[in-house]
Amino acid sequence: MSDAQQRIDALVKQNPVVLFMKGSASFPMCGFSGRAVQILKASGLDLDKLVTVNVLEDEAIRLGVKEYSQWPTIPQLYVNGEFIGGSDIMMEMFESGELQQLLSA
């Protein structure tokens, strides 16, 4: 496992909710990342409990997280160490109520 992969693994396992995104929760740098943050807010997540990782600040993390999850796009959401998906999957889970249940568990 590369250094970037080890850092990603530690972040994902040490924090209940992690969003790898472009920008930050307060200043998303792409529409999909902004949408992901809005979905988490609408799901009732206290954003103080959200750990965001700005992949634009670290090329190794930006590339490494795609390899880590075997998922080609960003944003990427992890809850309790488990990869959930990107903004489209988050929206589907939100609409079904599954995301709210997962975040409140």
C-alpha positions in Angstrom: 0.0 0.0 0.0 1.4 3.4 -1.0 1.8 6.3 1.5 -1.2 8.0 0.0 -3.3 4.8 0.3 -2.2 4.4 4.0 -3.2 8.0 4.7 -6.6 7.4 3.0 -7.1 4.2 4.9 -6.3 5.9 8.2 -8.7 8.8 7.5 -11.5 6.4 6.5 -11.1 4.1 9.5 -10.5 6.9 12.1 -13.5 9.1 11.2 -17.2 8.1 11.0 -18.0 10.2 7.9 -15.4 11.2 5.4 -16.0 13.0 2.1 -13.2 13.2 -0.5 -14.2 16.2 -2.6 -13.0 19.1 -4.6 -12.9 22.0 -2.2 -14.3 22.1 1.3 -17.8 21.8 2.8 -18.0 25.6 3.1 -16.5 26.2 -0.4 -17.0 23.3 -2.8 -15.0 23.6 -6.0 -17.3 21.6 -8.3 -21.0 21.0 -8.7 -20.9 17.3 -7.7 -19.0 18.1 -4.5 -21.4 20.9 -3.7 -24.3 18.5 -4.3 -22.7 15.9 -2.0 -22.4 18.4 0.8 -26.1 19.5 0.3 -27.3 15.9 0.4 -25.4 15.3 3.7 -26.9 18.5 5.2 -30.4 17.5 4.0 -29.8 14.1 5.6 -29.4 15.7 9.0 -25.7 15.2 9.3 -24.1 17.7 11.7 -21.3 19.1 9.4 -19.0 19.4 12.5 -18.9 15.5 12.3 -18.0 15.5 8.6 -14.3 15.2 7.7 -13.7 16.5 4.2 -10.5 16.0 2.2 -9.8 18.5 -0.6 -8.3 16.3 -3.3 -7.2 19.4 -5.2 -4.6 20.1 -2.5 -2.9 16.7 -2.9 -2.4 14.9 -6.2 -1.4 11.7 -4.5 -4.6 11.6 -2.5 -6.7 12.6 -5.6 -5.3 9.7 -7.6 -5.0 7.3 -4.6 -8.6 7.6 -3.5 -9.8 6.4 -6.9 -7.5 3.4 -6.6 -8.4 2.8 -3.0 -12.2 2.6 -3.7 -11.9 1.3 -7.3 -14.3 4.2 -8.2 -13.2 6.6 -10.9 -14.9 9.8 -9.8 -14.9 12.3 -7.0 -16.6 13.1 -4.6 -16.5 9.8 -2.6 -18.3 9.3 0.6 -17.2 6.8 3.3 -19.4 6.1 6.4 -18.0 4.0 9.2 -15.1 2.8 7.1 -17.3 1.7 4.2 -17.2 3.2 0.7 -20.7 4.5 -0.1 -20.3 6.1 -3.5 -20.4 9.4 -5.3 -23.1 12.1 -5.4 -25.5 10.2 -7.7 -25.5 7.2 -5.3 -25.8 9.5 -2.4 -28.9 11.1 -4.0 -30.5 7.7 -4.7 -29.9 6.7 -1.1 -31.2 10.0 0.2 -34.4 9.7 -1.8 -35.0 6.2 -0.5 -34.2 7.2 3.1 -31.3 4.8 3.3 -28.6 7.5 3.6 -30.4 9.1 6.6 -30.6 5.7 8.3 -26.9 5.0 7.6 -25.8 8.4 9.0 -27.9 8.1 12.1 -26.8 4.6 13.0 
